[in-house]
Amino acid sequence: MLKVEAVDQYTSDKIVAFKGAIKLIERLKKSGKTVGLCHGGFDLLHPGHVKHFESAKKLCDVLFVSVTSDRFVSCRKGSGRPIFTDRLRAYMAASVRFVDYAVITDFQKAMEILKQLKPTYYIKGPDFINKNTPGIIAEREAIKDVEGEMKYTNDPPSSTTKIIEYIKKDLDVKNVLLLIDRDGTVIKNDDFPGKNDNWRNELEFNEDVISFISYLQTKYDTIKIIISNQTGVARRFFDCKRVEDVNDFVISHLSKKGIRIDNVQYCPDADKKWADKHPGLGLDRRYIKDKTKRKPGNVMVLDALKELKKELNDFTEIIVIGNGEDDKGLAESLNALFIDINGKDYKALLKEFP
């Protein structure tokens, strides 16, 4: 069990001893009150428990929550359970406003608890309605023997065990490197955005892609880098200052959406072989290179990681999010997952990610 300091501070007037609960329930029933009882381990109290208590309270005047003692939770759930002691679990249950009293019960089965507490109603979740296991049959007989009634809530079932499994397996948080294309991906414009002086009014952000990035950074520990080819500089559509202004504008928009970009890299150059095939474009010779950092090469990625003092092997997964062959090629060069955003909304993008 998890060690919690200063356990003595976790007290509540709503926690009653078992013998006291017997007498209290008897008095309440004699005064005409209906008494409901929920029973369980209630380890790692979660929204499903709270909703169950809320619904149970609507079925009775006074709601008791029976919390199974540590030794019997351990017998049933196995090593490492319960996470919290029965005293702390009772404190958590008692803290819920729908619960009138909490009681720690030291019995392996619920039948003995029902026999002694004698509630008006024994309240279970909807997943027990059609169950006919020996245990639930015995509980139905036990509540009937004390002239009580079995009742069920209609809330969606929720399992502490499944939540713990999720935390242990799925929250083994991966370190993910997100390499994000800019033009045609984060922004829908792919016709050299920034070419016109009113470019700020022309930009249209792809909110589906942005929501997808937000999802990934919520689920994983991410480093996010924008990697962009900017041949518009070589083609004299704009200068590097304009590229950086657009980058800053994009970063600001993403920041407002809760997304922090860790680094931005762009390549203003054109490959000489490509330039030689397009002599009529009037390219700026300063930006024509025999060897460039352009995608699909991974030089810009390596430069960004160097600035961030990171290496490729620091990440359990690399994801390239883009819309073109250059992005796909970058993913292949890094042995990364490529997510092609073309024609996909947020839900479709989620399906692309295993």
C-alpha positions in Angstrom: 0.0 0.0 0.0 1.0 3.6 -0.6 2.5 5.1 2.5 0.7 8.3 3.5 2.1 10.5 6.2 0.1 11.8 9.1 -2.8 9.3 8.7 -4.3 10.5 11.9 -5.3 13.8 10.2 -7.7 11.9 7.9 -10.7 11.8 10.2 -14.4 12.5 9.7 -17.5 12.6 11.9 -19.2 10.7 9.1 -17.0 7.6 9.7 -18.6 5.3 12.2 -17.5 2.0 13.8 -19.2 -1.2 12.7 -21.0 -1.8 15.9 -22.1 1.9 16.0 -23.4 1.6 12.5 -25.6 -1.4 13.5 -27.2 0.7 16.2 -27.5 3.8 14.1 -29.2 2.0 11.2 -31.6 0.4 13.6 -32.6 3.8 15.1 -32.9 5.4 11.6 -35.2 2.6 10.4 -37.4 2.9 13.6 -37.7 6.6 12.9 -39.1 5.8 9.5 -36.0 6.5 7.4 -34.9 4.3 4.6 -31.3 3.3 4.7 -29.3 2.4 1.6 -26.0 0.6 1.7 -23.2 0.6 -1.0 -20.4 -1.9 -0.4 -17.0 -2.3 -2.0 -13.3 -1.6 -1.8 -13.5 1.9 -3.3 -9.8 2.0 -3.9 -8.7 5.1 -5.8 -12.1 6.8 -5.5 -13.0 8.0 -9.0 -15.9 9.7 -10.9 -17.7 6.3 -11.4 -17.8 5.8 -7.6 -19.1 9.3 -7.0 -21.8 9.0 -9.6 -22.8 5.7 -8.1 -23.1 7.3 -4.6 -25.1 10.2 -6.1 -27.6 7.8 -7.7 -27.8 5.6 -4.6 -28.6 8.5 -2.4 -31.6 9.3 -4.6 -33.0 5.8 -3.7 -32.9 6.3 0.1 -33.1 8.7 2.9 -29.7 7.9 4.5 -26.8 6.4 2.6 -24.1 4.2 4.2 -20.9 3.2 2.3 -19.3 0.0 3.5 -15.5 -0.1 2.9 -13.9 -3.5 2.8 -10.9 -3.8 5.2 -7.4 -4.0 3.8 -6.9 -7.7 4.3 -9.9 -8.8 2.3 -9.2 -6.3 -0.5 -5.7 -7.8 -0.8 -7.1 -11.3 -0.8 -9.5 -10.5 -3.7 -7.4 -8.1 -5.7 -3.9 -9.4 -5.2 -0.5 -8.0 -4.6 -0.3 -4.2 -4.4 -3.9 -3.7 -3.5 -5.4 -1.8 -1.9 -3.5 1.3 -2.9 -4.8 3.2 0.2 -5.6 1.8 3.6 -9.2 1.2 4.7 -9.0 4.2 6.9 -8.1 6.5 4.0 -10.6 4.9 1.7 -13.3 5.4 4.3 -12.2 9.0 4.6 -12.5 9.5 0.9 -15.9 8.0 0.7 -17.1 10.0 3.7 -15.9 13.2 2.0 -18.4 12.7 -0.9 -21.5 14.9 -0.1 -24.0 12.2 -1.2 -22.6 9.8 1.5 -24.1 10.2 5.0 -21.9 7.6 6.7 -18.9 5.4 6.0 -18.0 2.2 7.8 -15.1 -0.1 7.6 -16.2 -3.7 7.4 -13.9 -6.6 8.1 -15.7 -9.5 6.3 -14.7 -11.4 3.3 -18.2 -11.5 1.9 -21.0 -9.0 1.8 -23.6 -11.5 3.2 -22.4 -11.1 6.8 -22.4 -7.3 6.5 -26.0 -7.4 5.3 -27.0 -9.8 8.0 -25.7 -7.5 10.7 -26.3 -4.0 9.4 -29.8 -4.8 8.0 -30.1 -1.9 5.6 -33.4 -1.1 3.9 -31.8 -1.3 0.5 -28.6 -2.9 -0.8 -27.6 -0.8 -3.8 -25.4 -2.2 -6.6 -24.4 -0.9 -10.0 -26.3 -1.8 -13.2 -23.7 -4.4 -14.2 -25.1 -6.7 -11.5 -28.7 -6.7 -12.6 -28.5 -9.7 -14.8 -25.6 -11.4 -13.0 -26.4 -14.8 -11.4 -23.1 -15.8 -10.0 -23.1 -17.7 -6.7 -21.9 -14.5 -4.9 -24.6 -12.1 -6.2 -27.3 -14.8 -5.6 -26.1 -15.1 -2.0 -26.2 -11.3 -1.6 -29.8 -11.2 -2.9 -30.8 -13.9 -0.5 -29.0 -12.1 2.4 -30.7 -8.8 1.9 -34.1 -10.6 1.5 -33.5 -12.4 4.8 -33.2 -9.1 6.7 -36.4 -7.9 5.0 -34.5 -5.6 2.8 -34.5 -5.1 -1.0 -31.9 -5.1 -3.7 -31.8 -1.9 -5.8 -29.6 -1.0 -8.8 -28.4 2.3 -10.1 -28.4 3.0 -13.9 -24.9 4.6 -14.1 -22.3 3.6 -16.6 -20.0 1.0 -15.0 -16.4 2.1 -14.2 -13.7 -0.2 -12.8 -10.9 0.8 -10.5 -8.9 -2.2 -11.7 -9.2 -1.1 -15.3 -8.1 2.5 -14.3 -5.1 1.1 -12.6 -4.2 -1.1 -15.6 -4.5 2.0 -17.8 -2.2 4.0 -15.5 0.4 1.1 -15.4 0.3 0.4 -19.2 -1.0 3.3 -21.2 0.5 6.0 -19.0 3.9 4.6 -19.4 4.4 8.0 -21.1 6.3 7.8 -24.4 8.8 10.5 -25.4 7.5 11.5 -28.8 9.3 13.7 -31.3 6.6 15.6 -33.4 8.0 17.0 -36.7 5.3 19.3 -38.1 5.1 20.7 -41.6 3.9 24.3 -41.8 2.4 25.3 -45.2 -0.5 23.0 -46.2 -0.5 21.4 -42.7 -0.7 23.7 -39.7 -1.9 26.4 -42.0 -4.1 25.4 -45.0 -2.4 27.8 -47.3 0.3 26.2 -49.4 0.7 28.8 -52.1 3.7 30.5 -50.6 2.0 32.2 -47.6 3.7 35.5 -46.8 4.0 36.5 -50.5 1.5 39.3 -50.1 1.7 42.1 -47.7 -1.7 41.3 -46.2 -0.6 37.7 -45.5 -2.0 37.8 -41.9 -5.5 38.2 -43.2 -4.9 35.5 -45.8 -3.7 32.7 -43.5 -6.2 30.0 -42.7 -5.3 27.6 -39.9 -6.1 24.0 -40.0 -7.9 23.6 -36.7 -8.3 19.8 -37.1 -4.6 19.4 -37.3 -4.0 21.7 -34.4 -6.5 19.7 -32.3 -4.7 16.6 -33.2 -1.3 18.0 -32.1 -3.0 19.1 -28.9 -4.2 15.6 -28.3 -0.8 14.1 -28.9 0.9 16.5 -26.5 -1.7 15.7 -23.8 -1.2 12.0 -24.2 2.6 12.0 -24.6 5.7 13.8 -23.5 6.4 15.6 -26.7 9.0 17.8 -28.4 7.4 19.7 -31.2 9.5 21.1 -34.1 8.2 22.8 -37.2 10.2 21.8 -40.3 9.5 23.8 -43.4 10.9 24.2 -46.9 10.7 27.8 -48.0 11.7 28.0 -51.6 9.8 31.2 -51.8 12.9 33.0 -50.6 15.0 31.6 -53.5 12.1 32.5 -55.9 12.1 36.1 -54.6 8.5 35.9 -53.3 9.7 37.1 -49.9 12.8 37.3 -47.8 13.9 35.3 -44.7 12.5 38.0 -42.4 9.0 37.4 -43.9 9.4 33.7 -43.3 10.3 34.3 -39.7 7.4 36.7 -39.2 5.0 34.1 -40.5 6.6 31.5 -38.2 6.1 33.8 -35.2 2.5 34.4 -36.1 1.9 30.6 -36.4 3.7 30.0 -33.0 1.6 32.7 -31.4 -1.6 31.1 -32.7 -0.6 27.7 -31.5 0.4 29.1 -28.1 -3.2 30.4 -27.7 -4.4 26.9 -28.3 -2.1 25.6 -25.5 0.6 24.2 -27.9 4.2 25.1 -27.3 6.5 24.8 -30.3 10.1 23.9 -29.1 12.0 24.8 -32.2 11.5 26.0 -35.8 13.7 25.2 -38.8 13.3 26.3 -42.4 15.3 26.1 -45.6 15.2 29.0 -48.0 17.4 27.3 -50.6 16.7 25.6 -53.9 18.6 22.6 -55.1 20.9 23.4 -58.0 19.7 20.5 -60.1 16.1 21.7 -59.7 17.1 25.3 -60.4 18.9 24.3 -63.6 15.7 22.7 -64.9 13.8 25.9 -64.2 15.9 28.7 -65.7 12.9 31.0 -66.3 12.0 31.4 -62.6 14.6 34.1 -62.0 15.9 32.5 -58.8 18.1 34.4 -56.5 21.5 32.8 -57.1 22.5 33.3 -53.4 20.0 30.6 -52.5 20.9 28.0 -55.1 23.0 25.3 -53.5 24.6 22.1 -54.6 23.5 20.6 -51.3 20.7 22.0 -49.2 19.0 21.2 -45.9 15.6 20.8 -47.5 13.2 18.0 -46.8 13.1 15.1 -47.4 16.6 15.2 -45.9 16.8 15.2 -42.1 19.5 17.9 -41.6 17.0 20.5 -40.3 15.7 17.9 -37.7 19.3 17.2 -36.5 20.0 20.9 -36.3 16.9 21.5 -34.2 17.8 18.6 -31.9 21.3 20.0 -31.5 19.9 23.3 -30.4 17.6 21.5 -28.0 20.4 19.4 -26.7 18.5 16.2 -27.7 19.3 13.2 -29.8 17.0 11.0 -32.0 17.5 8.0 -29.6 16.0 10.1 -26.8 12.6 9.4 -28.2 10.5 6.3 -28.1 8.6 7.4 -31.3 9.0 9.9 -34.0 6.0 11.2 -35.9 6.0 13.4 -39.0 2.8 15.3 -39.7 2.5 16.7 -43.2 0.8 16.9 -46.5 3.5 16.2 -49.2 6.0 13.8 -50.6 8.8 15.7 -48.9 7.2 15.1 -45.5 6.7 11.4 -46.3 10.3 11.2 -47.4 11.4 12.8 -44.2 9.5 10.2 -42.2 11.1 7.4 -44.2 14.6 8.8 -43.7 14.0 8.8 -39.9 12.1 5.5 -39.8 9.2 7.5 -38.4 5.5 7.3 -38.6 4.1 9.6 -41.3 0.6 11.0 -40.8 -0.7 12.5 -44.0 -3.3 15.2 -43.2 -4.8 15.5 -46.7 -8.6 15.2 -46.6 -8.7 14.3 -42.9 -10.6 15.9 -40.1 -9.8 15.5 -36.4 -11.5 12.1 -36.0 -9.9 10.7 -39.1 -6.4 11.9 -37.9 -7.0 10.1 -34.6 -7.6 6.9 -36.5 -4.3 7.3 -38.3 -2.5 7.1 -34.9 -2.3 3.6 -33.4 
